[in-house]
Amino acid sequence: METEKRKKVAFSFVFPVERCLFSPRIFLRRFSRSHAEEYLELVEKNRFWLLPWMPESSKPPLLADIQRSIEFEHQESKRSQRLDMGIFRRSDGAILGRISLHSVHWGVSFSAGLGYWIDLENSGMGLMTEAVSTILAACFEDANFHRVWAGVQPLNQASRKVLEKLGFVREGLHRKELFINGKWQDQYCFSLLDEEYRQLVGTWRKKGWLER
Ligand SMILES: CC(C)(COP(=O)(O)OP(=O)(O)OC[C@H]1O[C@@H](n2cnc3c(N)ncnc32)[C@H](O)[C@@H]1OP(=O)(O)O)[C@@H](O)C(=O)NCCC(=O)NCCS
């Protein structure tokens, strides 16, 4: 019988707190407490932009909530259970959004869910395509993942486009999966496998989505 040789990876080893993942126009790195204020401003500014697409807490967050969630993210990444990174502009270091690996399963799965958002003023410029391809390269090259998936509402054209451009495969519709913006929303499940990544990565480089 064939056995799977894949090994669980410690995020503290492959994604140490200070590691930055670069793409041509942005870099990804973990938030620290010093980012909390700027990040909170970005969240407040984008509240109505995110409302239709992202689950949100019942009340708008305060600075202390953001600081607590940064602490929580660091704890979870020490357990290799999730990885949350800010999206920063390379030219001036401004925070533009966020990208996360959540629902990480090792064992017989080696999979993670992907979530992301970007500031409205910086959307539509191809930056999320860079962010997603960059984190995927790290997932498949450094973190031994076998499958990365993302749930997207059928009407979220921009998000679907990001995944489709990158070659994610639409697997099906999860009915009424998440409670967002006051109601249960269907989500398409898209996924990418490690063997698909290896076939696509050359094209991503040629398109300029990944750092050379
Ligand atoms: C989804 C999101 C992250 C995309 O980020 P982005 O930086 O704008 O993405 P990109 O510019 O890399 O790619 C977006 C693509 O969608 C296209 N697009 C944007 N709005 C669209 C629309 N209404 N209909 C069709 N295509 C659309 C863009 O033209 C672009 O495609 P192109 O490169 O072929 O021109 C951003 O719109 C966002 O943060 N939305 C709110 C939060 C959210 O939806 N998060 C994801 C939840 S699953």
The ligand as an SDF file (V2000), in Angstrom:
LIG
                    3D

 48 50  0  0  0  0  0  0  0  0999 V2000
  -12.0220   40.1440   -3.8010 C   0  0  0  0  0  0  0  0  0  0  0  0
  -10.8920   41.1400   -3.6350 C   0  0  0  0  0  0  0  0  0  0  0  0
   -9.9710   40.6520   -2.5390 C   0  0  0  0  0  0  0  0  0  0  0  0
  -10.1150   41.2270   -4.9590 C   0  0  0  0  0  0  0  0  0  0  0  0
   -8.9600   42.0350   -4.7650 O   0  0  0  0  0  0  0  0  0  0  0  0
   -8.2920   42.8380   -5.9690 P   0  0  0  0  0  0  0  0  0  0  0  0
   -6.9610   43.3170   -5.5260 O   0  0  0  0  0  0  0  0  0  0  0  0
   -9.2340   43.8190   -6.4970 O   0  0  0  0  0  0  0  0  0  0  0  0
   -8.1200   41.6440   -7.0260 O   0  0  0  0  0  0  0  0  0  0  0  0
   -7.3500   41.6990   -8.4170 P   0  0  0  0  0  0  0  0  0  0  0  0
   -7.2600   43.1170   -8.8730 O   0  0  0  0  0  0  0  0  0  0  0  0
   -6.0920   40.9170   -8.2670 O   0  0  0  0  0  0  0  0  0  0  0  0
   -8.3260   40.8660   -9.3610 O   0  0  0  0  0  0  0  0  0  0  0  0
   -9.6920   41.1890   -9.4050 C   0  0  0  0  0  0  0  0  0  0  0  0
  -10.2490   40.7840  -10.7550 C   0  0  0  0  0  0  0  0  0  0  0  0
  -11.6720   40.8370  -10.6850 O   0  0  0  0  0  0  0  0  0  0  0  0
  -12.1610   41.6970  -11.6910 C   0  0  0  0  0  0  0  0  0  0  0  0
  -13.3900   42.3030  -11.1630 N   0  0  0  0  0  0  0  0  0  0  0  0
  -13.5050   43.1830  -10.1550 C   0  0  0  0  0  0  0  0  0  0  0  0
  -14.8010   43.4760   -9.9440 N   0  0  0  0  0  0  0  0  0  0  0  0
  -15.4990   42.7470  -10.8380 C   0  0  0  0  0  0  0  0  0  0  0  0
  -16.8820   42.6220  -11.1490 C   0  0  0  0  0  0  0  0  0  0  0  0
  -17.8040   43.2830  -10.4520 N   0  0  0  0  0  0  0  0  0  0  0  0
  -17.2620   41.7790  -12.1580 N   0  0  0  0  0  0  0  0  0  0  0  0
  -16.3230   41.0760  -12.8540 C   0  0  0  0  0  0  0  0  0  0  0  0
  -14.9930   41.1630  -12.6100 N   0  0  0  0  0  0  0  0  0  0  0  0
  -14.5900   41.9840  -11.6150 C   0  0  0  0  0  0  0  0  0  0  0  0
  -11.0420   42.6760  -11.9540 C   0  0  0  0  0  0  0  0  0  0  0  0
  -11.1670   43.2910  -13.2130 O   0  0  0  0  0  0  0  0  0  0  0  0
   -9.8360   41.7400  -11.8620 C   0  0  0  0  0  0  0  0  0  0  0  0
   -9.7040   40.9490  -13.0100 O   0  0  0  0  0  0  0  0  0  0  0  0
   -8.5850   41.2910  -14.1390 P   0  0  0  0  0  0  0  0  0  0  0  0
   -7.2580   41.2540  -13.4520 O   0  0  0  0  0  0  0  0  0  0  0  0
   -8.7660   40.2130  -15.1420 O   0  0  0  0  0  0  0  0  0  0  0  0
   -8.9260   42.6700  -14.6330 O   0  0  0  0  0  0  0  0  0  0  0  0
  -11.4270   42.5590   -3.2970 C   0  0  0  0  0  0  0  0  0  0  0  0
  -12.3940   42.9010   -4.2510 O   0  0  0  0  0  0  0  0  0  0  0  0
  -12.0450   42.6300   -1.8970 C   0  0  0  0  0  0  0  0  0  0  0  0
  -11.3260   42.7890   -0.9170 O   0  0  0  0  0  0  0  0  0  0  0  0
  -13.3940   42.5320   -1.8260 N   0  0  0  0  0  0  0  0  0  0  0  0
  -14.0950   42.6490   -0.5620 C   0  0  0  0  0  0  0  0  0  0  0  0
  -13.7990   41.4830    0.3880 C   0  0  0  0  0  0  0  0  0  0  0  0
  -13.9420   40.1380   -0.2820 C   0  0  0  0  0  0  0  0  0  0  0  0
  -14.7910   39.9420   -1.1280 O   0  0  0  0  0  0  0  0  0  0  0  0
  -13.0650   39.1980    0.1200 N   0  0  0  0  0  0  0  0  0  0  0  0
  -13.0950   37.8460   -0.4310 C   0  0  0  0  0  0  0  0  0  0  0  0
  -14.1380   37.0300    0.2190 C   0  0  0  0  0  0  0  0  0  0  0  0
  -14.2080   35.4320   -0.5580 S   0  0  0  0  0  0  0  0  0  0  0  0
  1  2  1  0
  2  3  1  0
  2  4  1  0
  2 36  1  0
  4  5  1  0
  5  6  1  0
  6  7  2  0
  6  8  1  0
  6  9  1  0
  9 10  1  0
 10 11  2  0
 10 12  1  0
 10 13  1  0
 13 14  1  0
 14 15  1  0
 15 16  1  0
 15 30  1  0
 16 17  1  0
 17 18  1  0
 17 28  1  0
 18 19  1  0
 18 27  1  0
 19 20  2  0
 20 21  1  0
 21 22  1  0
 21 27  2  0
 22 23  1  0
 22 24  2  0
 24 25  1  0
 25 26  2  0
 26 27  1  0
 28 29  1  0
 28 30  1  0
 30 31  1  0
 31 32  1  0
 32 33  2  0
 32 34  1  0
 32 35  1  0
 36 37  1  0
 36 38  1  0
 38 39  2  0
 38 40  1  0
 40 41  1  0
 41 42  1  0
 42 43  1  0
 43 44  2  0
 43 45  1  0
 45 46  1  0
 46 47  1  0
 47 48  1  0
M  END
$$$$
